[in-house]
């Protein structure tokens, strides 16, 4: 079950990353970047790394917010 979740979140991370690069609108690209951050956080949780997941949630959304409001 855990391996299935890992594969699901890894696929979501890759899909959102490809979407982030392919988007022409910076706002849609920032939304895809948030999707990458969320899927990476879920990957860290499935790998039993709660501290790294918490740091991911706290620190990394700031650049996407600055990018979407610039």
TAMOHU-V945742 format. One record per backbone hydrogen bond with DSSP energy under -1.0 kcal/mol. CO is the residue of the C=O (numbers start at 1). NH is the residue of the N-H. If there is no record, write none. Layout:
((CO | NH) (CO | NH))
//
This chain:
((1 | 5) (2 | 6) (3 | 7) (4 | 8) (5 | 9) (6 | 10) (7 | 11) (8 | 12) (9 | 13) (10 | 14) (11 | 15) (12 | 16) (13 | 17) (14 | 18) (15 | 19) (16 | 20) (17 | 21) (18 | 22) (19 | 23) (25 | 29) (26 | 30) (27 | 31) (28 | 32) (29 | 33) (30 | 34) (31 | 35) (32 | 36) (33 | 37) (34 | 38) (35 | 39) (36 | 40) (37 | 41) (38 | 42) (39 | 43) (40 | 44) (41 | 45) (42 | 46) (43 | 47) (44 | 49) (45 | 48) (49 | 53) (50 | 54) (51 | 55) (52 | 56) (53 | 57) (54 | 58) (55 | 59) (59 | 62) (61 | 65) (62 | 66) (63 | 67) (64 | 68) (65 | 69))
//
